[in-house]
């Protein structure tokens, strides 16, 4: 079975956010670091549908889960950290 691969820019596009490198860096810088006890999907800055998408992808271990995990790590430490 072939592993689907999604990139961080494609995740941002899926979430309806600007997905160029500068916009991604700015989003992460603006909203990170998240508190350790806060689930990524529960952060205040997501819309209800964005939050549900992030939650579902992780809970279902769906094809977006790997890049959602990547975003989660970036939101904990910052883009360049």
PEPEVEN-V308244 format. One record per backbone hydrogen bond with DSSP energy under -0.5 kcal/mol. CO is the residue of the C=O (numbers start at 1). NH is the residue of the N-H. If there is no record, write none. Layout:
BEGIN
<<CO & NH> <CO & NH>>
END
This chain:
BEGIN
<<7 & 11> <8 & 12> <9 & 13> <10 & 14> <11 & 15> <12 & 17> <13 & 16> <20 & 24> <21 & 25> <22 & 26> <23 & 27> <24 & 28> <25 & 29> <26 & 30> <27 & 31> <28 & 32> <35 & 38> <37 & 39> <39 & 42> <40 & 43> <43 & 46> <47 & 51> <48 & 52> <49 & 53> <50 & 54> <51 & 55> <52 & 56> <53 & 57> <54 & 58> <55 & 59> <56 & 60> <57 & 62> <58 & 61> <62 & 65> <64 & 68> <65 & 69> <66 & 70> <67 & 71> <68 & 72> <69 & 73> <70 & 74> <71 & 75> <72 & 76> <73 & 76> <73 & 77> <74 & 78> <75 & 33> <75 & 34> <78 & 81>>
END
